[in-house]
Structures are given as C-alpha cells and as structure tokens.
Amino acid sequence: HIHMNDEHFEEINEIAFPTPEHAASILGVDEQFPTVLQTKTTKLESTGQVLAYSETYKRADYYKIKFISCDRDH
C-alpha cells in the first residue's frame, strides 16, 4: 500500500498574471486579475516515480499561506 501523505512532494506557489483564460472563466474573474498557480508533484520515495501531479489556480483575494518552522525536538 502507498500512503500518499508519507511520500516526497514538491509544491510551488507562484503568482499567475495574467490569469489564463480557462482558469479566469472558471474562477469568475477577469484575466487581468492575479491568481495563485499551485503546482504539486508527489513521487514514490523508493523509485522517484511520479504518483500525482496537479496544477491548481486559486483566487489571490482568497489565498493565504503560512510557514511554520520544524521543532526538531518533537
């Protein structure tokens, strides 16, 4: 069994401006409205095989990201 949450992933968040027409239409915004493009790739740690790949557009006015440092004692 593969537990996706235990596998290595890379997530990139970047501002998309202008927003691609298809994403703007679905989100109900103008193409000149900035969005956040989130690209995520999950790979099987043992082989490097890609298990999942996604590109998600998010409205910039409803997006917040939080970073928390690792406490190595826990």
PDB file with one MODEL, atoms N, CA, C and O in Angstrom:
MODEL        1
ATOM      1  N   HIS A   1       0.835  -1.192   0.000  1.00  0.00           N
ATOM      2  CA  HIS A   1       0.000   0.000   0.000  1.00  0.00           C
ATOM      3  C   HIS A   1       0.873   1.246   0.000  1.00  0.00           C
ATOM      4  O   HIS A   1       1.902   1.302   0.673  1.00  0.00           O
ATOM      5  N   ILE A   2       0.453   2.220  -0.749  1.00  0.00           N
ATOM      6  CA  ILE A   2       1.151   3.502  -0.798  1.00  0.00           C
ATOM      7  C   ILE A   2       0.359   4.514   0.020  1.00  0.00           C
ATOM      8  O   ILE A   2      -0.844   4.682  -0.180  1.00  0.00           O
ATOM      9  N   HIS A   3       1.035   5.178   0.931  1.00  0.00           N
ATOM     10  CA  HIS A   3       0.418   6.236   1.729  1.00  0.00           C
ATOM     11  C   HIS A   3       0.919   7.565   1.171  1.00  0.00           C
ATOM     12  O   HIS A   3       2.049   7.971   1.442  1.00  0.00           O
ATOM     13  N   MET A   4       0.086   8.231   0.403  1.00  0.00           N
ATOM     14  CA  MET A   4       0.487   9.443  -0.311  1.00  0.00           C
ATOM     15  C   MET A   4       1.050  10.517   0.622  1.00  0.00           C
ATOM     16  O   MET A   4       1.973  11.240   0.246  1.00  0.00           O
ATOM     17  N   ASN A   5       0.504  10.625   1.826  1.00  0.00           N
ATOM     18  CA  ASN A   5       0.978  11.655   2.752  1.00  0.00           C
ATOM     19  C   ASN A   5       2.390  11.392   3.253  1.00  0.00           C
ATOM     20  O   ASN A   5       3.051  12.300   3.756  1.00  0.00           O
ATOM     21  N   ASP A   6       2.854  10.161   3.119  1.00  0.00           N
ATOM     22  CA  ASP A   6       4.203   9.813   3.561  1.00  0.00           C
ATOM     23  C   ASP A   6       5.240   9.961   2.453  1.00  0.00           C
ATOM     24  O   ASP A   6       6.438   9.865   2.719  1.00  0.00           O
ATOM     25  N   GLU A   7       4.810  10.191   1.233  1.00  0.00           N
ATOM     26  CA  GLU A   7       5.729  10.266   0.099  1.00  0.00           C
ATOM     27  C   GLU A   7       6.236  11.693  -0.111  1.00  0.00           C
ATOM     28  O   GLU A   7       5.601  12.665   0.299  1.00  0.00           O
ATOM     29  N   HIS A   8       7.389  11.791  -0.756  1.00  0.00           N
ATOM     30  CA  HIS A   8       8.011  13.091  -1.022  1.00  0.00           C
ATOM     31  C   HIS A   8       7.153  13.889  -2.002  1.00  0.00           C
ATOM     32  O   HIS A   8       6.668  13.351  -2.997  1.00  0.00           O
ATOM     33  N   PHE A   9       6.973  15.172  -1.712  1.00  0.00           N
ATOM     34  CA  PHE A   9       6.278  16.032  -2.664  1.00  0.00           C
ATOM     35  C   PHE A   9       6.986  17.374  -2.745  1.00  0.00           C
ATOM     36  O   PHE A   9       7.713  17.783  -1.840  1.00  0.00           O
ATOM     37  N   GLU A  10       6.748  18.031  -3.847  1.00  0.00           N
ATOM     38  CA  GLU A  10       7.240  19.392  -4.040  1.00  0.00           C
ATOM     39  C   GLU A  10       6.050  20.230  -4.453  1.00  0.00           C
ATOM     40  O   GLU A  10       5.303  19.859  -5.358  1.00  0.00           O
ATOM     41  N   GLU A  11       5.875  21.361  -3.790  1.00  0.00           N
ATOM     42  CA  GLU A  11       4.772  22.264  -4.106  1.00  0.00           C
ATOM     43  C   GLU A  11       5.343  23.645  -4.382  1.00  0.00           C
ATOM     44  O   GLU A  11       6.120  24.176  -3.590  1.00  0.00           O
ATOM     45  N   ILE A  12       4.955  24.212  -5.499  1.00  0.00           N
ATOM     46  CA  ILE A  12       5.397  25.548  -5.882  1.00  0.00           C
ATOM     47  C   ILE A  12       4.160  26.432  -5.993  1.00  0.00           C
ATOM     48  O   ILE A  12       3.188  26.068  -6.656  1.00  0.00           O
ATOM     49  N   ASN A  13       4.198  27.587  -5.346  1.00  0.00           N
ATOM     50  CA  ASN A  13       3.125  28.573  -5.425  1.00  0.00           C
ATOM     51  C   ASN A  13       3.694  29.834  -6.055  1.00  0.00           C
ATOM     52  O   ASN A  13       4.692  30.381  -5.586  1.00  0.00           O
ATOM     53  N   GLU A  14       3.048  30.291  -7.126  1.00  0.00           N
ATOM     54  CA  GLU A  14       3.529  31.497  -7.797  1.00  0.00           C
ATOM     55  C   GLU A  14       2.347  32.309  -8.302  1.00  0.00           C
ATOM     56  O   GLU A  14       1.276  31.771  -8.577  1.00  0.00           O
ATOM     57  N   ILE A  15       2.560  33.604  -8.416  1.00  0.00           N
ATOM     58  CA  ILE A  15       1.516  34.479  -8.935  1.00  0.00           C
ATOM     59  C   ILE A  15       1.411  34.288 -10.445  1.00  0.00           C
ATOM     60  O   ILE A  15       2.410  34.336 -11.163  1.00  0.00           O
ATOM     61  N   ALA A  16       0.196  34.071 -10.908  1.00  0.00           N
ATOM     62  CA  ALA A  16      -0.075  33.951 -12.343  1.00  0.00           C
ATOM     63  C   ALA A  16      -0.743  35.249 -12.790  1.00  0.00           C
ATOM     64  O   ALA A  16      -1.854  35.566 -12.367  1.00  0.00           O
ATOM     65  N   PHE A  17      -0.059  35.985 -13.639  1.00  0.00           N
ATOM     66  CA  PHE A  17      -0.603  37.243 -14.142  1.00  0.00           C
ATOM     67  C   PHE A  17      -0.052  37.495 -15.524  1.00  0.00           C
ATOM     68  O   PHE A  17       1.163  37.615 -15.680  1.00  0.00           O
ATOM     69  N   PRO A  18      -0.887  37.578 -16.521  1.00  0.00           N
ATOM     70  CA  PRO A  18      -2.337  37.462 -16.424  1.00  0.00           C
ATOM     71  C   PRO A  18      -2.758  36.015 -16.164  1.00  0.00           C
ATOM     72  O   PRO A  18      -1.993  35.075 -16.382  1.00  0.00           O
ATOM     73  N   THR A  19      -3.974  35.868 -15.702  1.00  0.00           N
ATOM     74  CA  THR A  19      -4.537  34.543 -15.457  1.00  0.00           C
ATOM     75  C   THR A  19      -4.972  33.930 -16.787  1.00  0.00           C
ATOM     76  O   THR A  19      -5.611  34.604 -17.594  1.00  0.00           O
ATOM     77  N   PRO A  20      -4.633  32.659 -17.026  1.00  0.00           N
ATOM     78  CA  PRO A  20      -5.075  32.009 -18.271  1.00  0.00           C
ATOM     79  C   PRO A  20      -6.602  32.064 -18.413  1.00  0.00           C
ATOM     80  O   PRO A  20      -7.331  31.991 -17.423  1.00  0.00           O
ATOM     81  N   GLU A  21      -7.062  32.192 -19.640  1.00  0.00           N
ATOM     82  CA  GLU A  21      -8.491  32.367 -19.926  1.00  0.00           C
ATOM     83  C   GLU A  21      -9.352  31.279 -19.292  1.00  0.00           C
ATOM     84  O   GLU A  21     -10.384  31.586 -18.695  1.00  0.00           O
ATOM     85  N   HIS A  22      -8.947  30.002 -19.410  1.00  0.00           N
ATOM     86  CA  HIS A  22      -9.775  28.912 -18.875  1.00  0.00           C
ATOM     87  C   HIS A  22      -9.899  29.000 -17.353  1.00  0.00           C
ATOM     88  O   HIS A  22     -10.971  28.734 -16.808  1.00  0.00           O
ATOM     89  N   ALA A  23      -8.831  29.365 -16.666  1.00  0.00           N
ATOM     90  CA  ALA A  23      -8.878  29.472 -15.204  1.00  0.00           C
ATOM     91  C   ALA A  23      -9.698  30.687 -14.784  1.00  0.00           C
ATOM     92  O   ALA A  23     -10.490  30.604 -13.845  1.00  0.00           O
ATOM     93  N   ALA A  24      -9.517  31.811 -15.469  1.00  0.00           N
ATOM     94  CA  ALA A  24     -10.274  33.020 -15.147  1.00  0.00           C
ATOM     95  C   ALA A  24     -11.773  32.783 -15.301  1.00  0.00           C
ATOM     96  O   ALA A  24     -12.566  33.235 -14.475  1.00  0.00           O
ATOM     97  N   SER A  25     -12.156  32.077 -16.354  1.00  0.00           N
ATOM     98  CA  SER A  25     -13.566  31.789 -16.603  1.00  0.00           C
ATOM     99  C   SER A  25     -14.170  30.946 -15.479  1.00  0.00           C
ATOM    100  O   SER A  25     -15.261  31.243 -14.992  1.00  0.00           O
ATOM    101  N   ILE A  26     -13.465  29.909 -15.077  1.00  0.00           N
ATOM    102  CA  ILE A  26     -13.965  29.024 -14.019  1.00  0.00           C
ATOM    103  C   ILE A  26     -14.034  29.747 -12.675  1.00  0.00           C
ATOM    104  O   ILE A  26     -14.978  29.553 -11.909  1.00  0.00           O
ATOM    105  N   LEU A  27     -13.029  30.582 -12.391  1.00  0.00           N
ATOM    106  CA  LEU A  27     -12.989  31.302 -11.114  1.00  0.00           C
ATOM    107  C   LEU A  27     -13.878  32.541 -11.101  1.00  0.00           C
ATOM    108  O   LEU A  27     -14.100  33.138 -10.048  1.00  0.00           O
ATOM    109  N   GLY A  28     -14.385  32.925 -12.266  1.00  0.00           N
ATOM    110  CA  GLY A  28     -15.266  34.089 -12.341  1.00  0.00           C
ATOM    111  C   GLY A  28     -14.530  35.410 -12.173  1.00  0.00           C
ATOM    112  O   GLY A  28     -15.065  36.358 -11.598  1.00  0.00           O
ATOM    113  N   VAL A  29     -13.294  35.469 -12.681  1.00  0.00           N
ATOM    114  CA  VAL A  29     -12.513  36.698 -12.601  1.00  0.00           C
ATOM    115  C   VAL A  29     -12.041  37.097 -13.998  1.00  0.00           C
ATOM    116  O   VAL A  29     -12.053  36.287 -14.925  1.00  0.00           O
ATOM    117  N   ASP A  30     -11.634  38.333 -14.131  1.00  0.00           N
ATOM    118  CA  ASP A  30     -11.056  38.829 -15.378  1.00  0.00           C
ATOM    119  C   ASP A  30      -9.644  38.263 -15.529  1.00  0.00           C
ATOM    120  O   ASP A  30      -8.981  37.970 -14.534  1.00  0.00           O
ATOM    121  N   GLU A  31      -9.193  38.113 -16.748  1.00  0.00           N
ATOM    122  CA  GLU A  31      -7.839  37.606 -16.991  1.00  0.00           C
ATOM    123  C   GLU A  31      -6.772  38.525 -16.406  1.00  0.00           C
ATOM    124  O   GLU A  31      -5.650  38.084 -16.158  1.00  0.00           O
ATOM    125  N   GLN A  32      -7.105  39.798 -16.183  1.00  0.00           N
ATOM    126  CA  GLN A  32      -6.152  40.740 -15.591  1.00  0.00           C
ATOM    127  C   GLN A  32      -6.156  40.691 -14.064  1.00  0.00           C
ATOM    128  O   GLN A  32      -5.443  41.455 -13.414  1.00  0.00           O
ATOM    129  N   PHE A  33      -6.955  39.796 -13.497  1.00  0.00           N
ATOM    130  CA  PHE A  33      -6.992  39.587 -12.051  1.00  0.00           C
ATOM    131  C   PHE A  33      -5.923  38.548 -11.702  1.00  0.00           C
ATOM    132  O   PHE A  33      -5.921  37.468 -12.291  1.00  0.00           O
ATOM    133  N   PRO A  34      -5.017  38.838 -10.764  1.00  0.00           N
ATOM    134  CA  PRO A  34      -3.969  37.867 -10.438  1.00  0.00           C
ATOM    135  C   PRO A  34      -4.523  36.652  -9.694  1.00  0.00           C
ATOM    136  O   PRO A  34      -5.435  36.765  -8.875  1.00  0.00           O
ATOM    137  N   THR A  35      -3.958  35.510  -9.995  1.00  0.00           N
ATOM    138  CA  THR A  35      -4.297  34.276  -9.287  1.00  0.00           C
ATOM    139  C   THR A  35      -3.007  33.625  -8.806  1.00  0.00           C
ATOM    140  O   THR A  35      -1.910  34.017  -9.206  1.00  0.00           O
ATOM    141  N   VAL A  36      -3.155  32.634  -7.949  1.00  0.00           N
ATOM    142  CA  VAL A  36      -2.014  31.859  -7.473  1.00  0.00           C
ATOM    143  C   VAL A  36      -2.043  30.522  -8.195  1.00  0.00           C
ATOM    144  O   VAL A  36      -3.032  29.792  -8.131  1.00  0.00           O
ATOM    145  N   LEU A  37      -0.958  30.210  -8.880  1.00  0.00           N
ATOM    146  CA  LEU A  37      -0.817  28.911  -9.529  1.00  0.00           C
ATOM    147  C   LEU A  37      -0.044  28.010  -8.578  1.00  0.00           C
ATOM    148  O   LEU A  37       1.102  28.293  -8.229  1.00  0.00           O
ATOM    149  N   GLN A  38      -0.680  26.930  -8.167  1.00  0.00           N
ATOM    150  CA  GLN A  38      -0.058  25.957  -7.269  1.00  0.00           C
ATOM    151  C   GLN A  38       0.213  24.688  -8.072  1.00  0.00           C
ATOM    152  O   GLN A  38      -0.711  24.061  -8.588  1.00  0.00           O
ATOM    153  N   THR A  39       1.486  24.317  -8.172  1.00  0.00           N
ATOM    154  CA  THR A  39       1.893  23.106  -8.874  1.00  0.00           C
ATOM    155  C   THR A  39       2.452  22.137  -7.845  1.00  0.00           C
ATOM    156  O   THR A  39       3.351  22.489  -7.080  1.00  0.00           O
ATOM    157  N   LYS A  40       1.922  20.915  -7.822  1.00  0.00           N
ATOM    158  CA  LYS A  40       2.357  19.931  -6.825  1.00  0.00           C
ATOM    159  C   LYS A  40       2.674  18.608  -7.509  1.00  0.00           C
ATOM    160  O   LYS A  40       1.883  18.096  -8.302  1.00  0.00           O
ATOM    161  N   THR A  41       3.845  18.066  -7.187  1.00  0.00           N
ATOM    162  CA  THR A  41       4.273  16.774  -7.704  1.00  0.00           C
ATOM    163  C   THR A  41       4.614  15.878  -6.520  1.00  0.00           C
ATOM    164  O   THR A  41       5.409  16.254  -5.659  1.00  0.00           O
ATOM    165  N   THR A  42       4.012  14.694  -6.479  1.00  0.00           N
ATOM    166  CA  THR A  42       4.299  13.713  -5.433  1.00  0.00           C
ATOM    167  C   THR A  42       4.976  12.521  -6.080  1.00  0.00           C
ATOM    168  O   THR A  42       4.504  11.990  -7.085  1.00  0.00           O
ATOM    169  N   LYS A  43       6.108  12.099  -5.481  1.00  0.00           N
ATOM    170  CA  LYS A  43       6.883  10.994  -6.048  1.00  0.00           C
ATOM    171  C   LYS A  43       7.067   9.879  -5.031  1.00  0.00           C
ATOM    172  O   LYS A  43       7.145  10.121  -3.826  1.00  0.00           O
ATOM    173  N   LEU A  44       7.135   8.653  -5.536  1.00  0.00           N
ATOM    174  CA  LEU A  44       7.423   7.490  -4.709  1.00  0.00           C
ATOM    175  C   LEU A  44       8.881   7.590  -4.276  1.00  0.00           C
ATOM    176  O   LEU A  44       9.781   7.642  -5.115  1.00  0.00           O
ATOM    177  N   GLU A  45       9.108   7.617  -2.980  1.00  0.00           N
ATOM    178  CA  GLU A  45      10.457   7.838  -2.465  1.00  0.00           C
ATOM    179  C   GLU A  45      11.451   6.782  -2.936  1.00  0.00           C
ATOM    180  O   GLU A  45      12.604   7.107  -3.222  1.00  0.00           O
ATOM    181  N   SER A  46      11.029   5.537  -3.021  1.00  0.00           N
ATOM    182  CA  SER A  46      11.953   4.444  -3.343  1.00  0.00           C
ATOM    183  C   SER A  46      12.409   4.439  -4.800  1.00  0.00           C
ATOM    184  O   SER A  46      13.515   3.986  -5.093  1.00  0.00           O
ATOM    185  N   THR A  47      11.574   4.936  -5.722  1.00  0.00           N
ATOM    186  CA  THR A  47      11.918   4.864  -7.149  1.00  0.00           C
ATOM    187  C   THR A  47      11.918   6.214  -7.860  1.00  0.00           C
ATOM    188  O   THR A  47      12.470   6.334  -8.954  1.00  0.00           O
ATOM    189  N   GLY A  48      11.311   7.221  -7.259  1.00  0.00           N
ATOM    190  CA  GLY A  48      11.187   8.517  -7.913  1.00  0.00           C
ATOM    191  C   GLY A  48      10.032   8.590  -8.891  1.00  0.00           C
ATOM    192  O   GLY A  48       9.852   9.610  -9.556  1.00  0.00           O
ATOM    193  N   GLN A  49       9.241   7.521  -8.992  1.00  0.00           N
ATOM    194  CA  GLN A  49       8.088   7.500  -9.898  1.00  0.00           C
ATOM    195  C   GLN A  49       7.073   8.557  -9.465  1.00  0.00           C
ATOM    196  O   GLN A  49       6.758   8.679  -8.281  1.00  0.00           O
ATOM    197  N   VAL A  50       6.566   9.317 -10.433  1.00  0.00           N
ATOM    198  CA  VAL A  50       5.556  10.331 -10.138  1.00  0.00           C
ATOM    199  C   VAL A  50       4.232   9.638  -9.845  1.00  0.00           C
ATOM    200  O   VAL A  50       3.719   8.878 -10.666  1.00  0.00           O
ATOM    201  N   LEU A  51       3.692   9.910  -8.674  1.00  0.00           N
ATOM    202  CA  LEU A  51       2.413   9.330  -8.262  1.00  0.00           C
ATOM    203  C   LEU A  51       1.251  10.286  -8.524  1.00  0.00           C
ATOM    204  O   LEU A  51       0.137   9.855  -8.821  1.00  0.00           O
ATOM    205  N   ALA A  52       1.519  11.578  -8.411  1.00  0.00           N
ATOM    206  CA  ALA A  52       0.462  12.571  -8.619  1.00  0.00           C
ATOM    207  C   ALA A  52       1.082  13.876  -9.084  1.00  0.00           C
ATOM    208  O   ALA A  52       2.169  14.257  -8.650  1.00  0.00           O
ATOM    209  N   TYR A  53       0.369  14.558  -9.979  1.00  0.00           N
ATOM    210  CA  TYR A  53       0.786  15.871 -10.462  1.00  0.00           C
ATOM    211  C   TYR A  53      -0.467  16.716 -10.596  1.00  0.00           C
ATOM    212  O   TYR A  53      -1.454  16.280 -11.188  1.00  0.00           O
ATOM    213  N   SER A  54      -0.432  17.925 -10.046  1.00  0.00           N
ATOM    214  CA  SER A  54      -1.604  18.791 -10.178  1.00  0.00           C
ATOM    215  C   SER A  54      -1.185  20.244 -10.354  1.00  0.00           C
ATOM    216  O   SER A  54      -0.169  20.691  -9.822  1.00  0.00           O
ATOM    217  N   GLU A  55      -1.994  20.959 -11.111  1.00  0.00           N
ATOM    218  CA  GLU A  55      -1.868  22.403 -11.271  1.00  0.00           C
ATOM    219  C   GLU A  55      -3.204  22.996 -10.857  1.00  0.00           C
ATOM    220  O   GLU A  55      -4.243  22.657 -11.424  1.00  0.00           O
ATOM    221  N   THR A  56      -3.178  23.880  -9.870  1.00  0.00           N
ATOM    222  CA  THR A  56      -4.397  24.461  -9.338  1.00  0.00           C
ATOM    223  C   THR A  56      -4.288  25.978  -9.358  1.00  0.00           C
ATOM    224  O   THR A  56      -3.281  26.538  -8.923  1.00  0.00           O
ATOM    225  N   TYR A  57      -5.316  26.641  -9.858  1.00  0.00           N
ATOM    226  CA  TYR A  57      -5.369  28.100  -9.819  1.00  0.00           C
ATOM    227  C   TYR A  57      -6.281  28.507  -8.678  1.00  0.00           C
ATOM    228  O   TYR A  57      -7.374  27.963  -8.520  1.00  0.00           O
ATOM    229  N   LYS A  58      -5.826  29.470  -7.879  1.00  0.00           N
ATOM    230  CA  LYS A  58      -6.602  29.960  -6.742  1.00  0.00           C
ATOM    231  C   LYS A  58      -6.726  31.471  -6.848  1.00  0.00           C
ATOM    232  O   LYS A  58      -5.793  32.159  -7.264  1.00  0.00           O
ATOM    233  N   ARG A  59      -7.882  31.971  -6.469  1.00  0.00           N
ATOM    234  CA  ARG A  59      -8.083  33.422  -6.459  1.00  0.00           C
ATOM    235  C   ARG A  59      -7.117  34.043  -5.455  1.00  0.00           C
ATOM    236  O   ARG A  59      -7.019  33.583  -4.318  1.00  0.00           O
ATOM    237  N   ALA A  60      -6.416  35.069  -5.868  1.00  0.00           N
ATOM    238  CA  ALA A  60      -5.433  35.708  -4.989  1.00  0.00           C
ATOM    239  C   ALA A  60      -6.088  36.402  -3.796  1.00  0.00           C
ATOM    240  O   ALA A  60      -5.460  36.555  -2.748  1.00  0.00           O
ATOM    241  N   ASP A  61      -7.349  36.822  -3.948  1.00  0.00           N
ATOM    242  CA  ASP A  61      -8.007  37.518  -2.841  1.00  0.00           C
ATOM    243  C   ASP A  61      -8.535  36.563  -1.768  1.00  0.00           C
ATOM    244  O   ASP A  61      -9.014  37.018  -0.729  1.00  0.00           O
ATOM    245  N   TYR A  62      -8.459  35.259  -1.997  1.00  0.00           N
ATOM    246  CA  TYR A  62      -8.895  34.275  -1.003  1.00  0.00           C
ATOM    247  C   TYR A  62      -7.766  33.334  -0.613  1.00  0.00           C
ATOM    248  O   TYR A  62      -8.019  32.248  -0.092  1.00  0.00           O
ATOM    249  N   TYR A  63      -6.543  33.729  -0.855  1.00  0.00           N
ATOM    250  CA  TYR A  63      -5.415  32.827  -0.655  1.00  0.00           C
ATOM    251  C   TYR A  63      -4.516  33.340   0.457  1.00  0.00           C
ATOM    252  O   TYR A  63      -4.167  34.520   0.493  1.00  0.00           O
ATOM    253  N   LYS A  64      -4.146  32.447   1.361  1.00  0.00           N
ATOM    254  CA  LYS A  64      -3.204  32.769   2.428  1.00  0.00           C
ATOM    255  C   LYS A  64      -2.298  31.561   2.609  1.00  0.00           C
ATOM    256  O   LYS A  64      -2.763  30.423   2.566  1.00  0.00           O
ATOM    257  N   ILE A  65      -1.021  31.799   2.807  1.00  0.00           N
ATOM    258  CA  ILE A  65      -0.080  30.710   3.032  1.00  0.00           C
ATOM    259  C   ILE A  65       0.643  30.974   4.350  1.00  0.00           C
ATOM    260  O   ILE A  65       0.971  32.114   4.679  1.00  0.00           O
ATOM    261  N   LYS A  66       0.881  29.909   5.088  1.00  0.00           N
ATOM    262  CA  LYS A  66       1.513  30.024   6.400  1.00  0.00           C
ATOM    263  C   LYS A  66       2.694  29.065   6.453  1.00  0.00           C
ATOM    264  O   LYS A  66       2.572  27.905   6.060  1.00  0.00           O
ATOM    265  N   PHE A  67       3.829  29.542   6.934  1.00  0.00           N
ATOM    266  CA  PHE A  67       5.010  28.711   7.103  1.00  0.00           C
ATOM    267  C   PHE A  67       5.286  28.567   8.592  1.00  0.00           C
ATOM    268  O   PHE A  67       5.233  29.541   9.343  1.00  0.00           O
ATOM    269  N   ILE A  68       5.581  27.344   9.008  1.00  0.00           N
ATOM    270  CA  ILE A  68       5.910  27.069  10.404  1.00  0.00           C
ATOM    271  C   ILE A  68       7.226  26.311  10.421  1.00  0.00           C
ATOM    272  O   ILE A  68       7.395  25.333   9.693  1.00  0.00           O
ATOM    273  N   SER A  69       8.155  26.760  11.252  1.00  0.00           N
ATOM    274  CA  SER A  69       9.437  26.064  11.328  1.00  0.00           C
ATOM    275  C   SER A  69       9.265  24.739  12.055  1.00  0.00           C
ATOM    276  O   SER A  69       8.368  24.576  12.883  1.00  0.00           O
ATOM    277  N   CYS A  70      10.135  23.804  11.732  1.00  0.00           N
ATOM    278  CA  CYS A  70      10.112  22.485  12.358  1.00  0.00           C
ATOM    279  C   CYS A  70      10.747  22.548  13.734  1.00  0.00           C
ATOM    280  O   CYS A  70      11.822  23.125  13.895  1.00  0.00           O
ATOM    281  N   ASP A  71      10.114  21.976  14.700  1.00  0.00           N
ATOM    282  CA  ASP A  71      10.707  21.822  16.024  1.00  0.00           C
ATOM    283  C   ASP A  71      11.348  20.446  16.040  1.00  0.00           C
ATOM    284  O   ASP A  71      10.646  19.439  16.127  1.00  0.00           O
ATOM    285  N   ARG A  72      12.625  20.389  15.959  1.00  0.00           N
ATOM    286  CA  ARG A  72      13.342  19.120  15.828  1.00  0.00           C
ATOM    287  C   ARG A  72      13.290  18.260  17.087  1.00  0.00           C
ATOM    288  O   ARG A  72      13.688  17.095  17.053  1.00  0.00           O
ATOM    289  N   ASP A  73      12.809  18.813  18.190  1.00  0.00           N
ATOM    290  CA  ASP A  73      12.716  18.031  19.428  1.00  0.00           C
ATOM    291  C   ASP A  73      11.441  17.200  19.500  1.00  0.00           C
ATOM    292  O   ASP A  73      11.298  16.367  20.395  1.00  0.00           O
ATOM    293  N   HIS A  74      10.512  17.416  18.567  1.00  0.00           N
ATOM    294  CA  HIS A  74       9.227  16.686  18.628  1.00  0.00           C
ATOM    295  C   HIS A  74       9.107  15.721  17.504  1.00  0.00           C
ATOM    296  O   HIS A  74       8.099  15.023  17.395  1.00  0.00           O
TER     297      HIS A  74
ENDMDL
END
